[in-house]
Amino acid sequence: TKPRCLRYFCQKQRKKTVIETANCQNKSL
């Protein structure tokens, strides 16, 4: 299951989707 933060970051920062999402996942977990 993926956290909502993934989508949040993806929409907020389209420049660093992969990097931001990866960090977000770690923090969410």
C-alpha positions in Angstrom: 0.0 0.0 0.0 1.3 3.5 -0.8 0.8 6.5 1.4 -1.2 9.6 0.3 2.0 11.6 0.6 3.1 10.1 -2.7 0.3 11.8 -4.6 0.7 15.0 -2.5 4.4 15.3 -3.3 3.8 14.3 -6.9 1.2 17.1 -7.3 3.1 19.7 -5.3 6.5 19.1 -6.8 6.4 17.7 -10.3 10.2 18.4 -10.7 11.3 15.8 -8.2 8.5 13.2 -8.3 10.7 10.1 -7.9 13.1 11.5 -5.4 10.4 13.3 -3.3 8.1 10.2 -3.4 10.9 7.9 -2.3 11.7 10.2 0.7 8.0 10.5 1.5 7.5 6.8 1.5 10.3 6.3 4.0 9.0 9.0 6.3 5.4 7.7 6.0 6.5 4.2 6.9 
